[in-house]
């Protein structure tokens, strides 16, 4: 389900953004969510530095 929603979001973004830009944003969001999920379930260590570096690109 998540993969289908992700692909639909990328397809929607490509309608208005250049393909390279849309893909870069899509990959960045995917990497950020993967690390956040790992921190949430406990398989990834949580540190202030990591949280700041991960949240930087998404503008939090």
WOWO-V17445 format. One record per pair of residues at least 12 apart in sequence whose C-alpha atoms are under 10 Angstrom apart, sorted by the first residue. I is the first residue (numbers start at 1). GAP is how many residues later the second one is. Records with the same first field share a line. If there is no record, write none. Layout:
# WOWO-V17445
I = GAP + GAP
This chain:
# WOWO-V17445
6 = 20 + 23 + 24
7 = 19
9 = 13 + 17
10 = 12 + 13 + 15 + 16 + 17
11 = 12
13 = 12 + 13
25 = 32 + 33
28 = 26 + 29 + 30
29 = 25 + 28 + 29
31 = 23
32 = 19 + 21 + 22 + 23 + 25 + 26
33 = 21
35 = 15 + 16 + 19
36 = 15 + 18 + 19
39 = 12
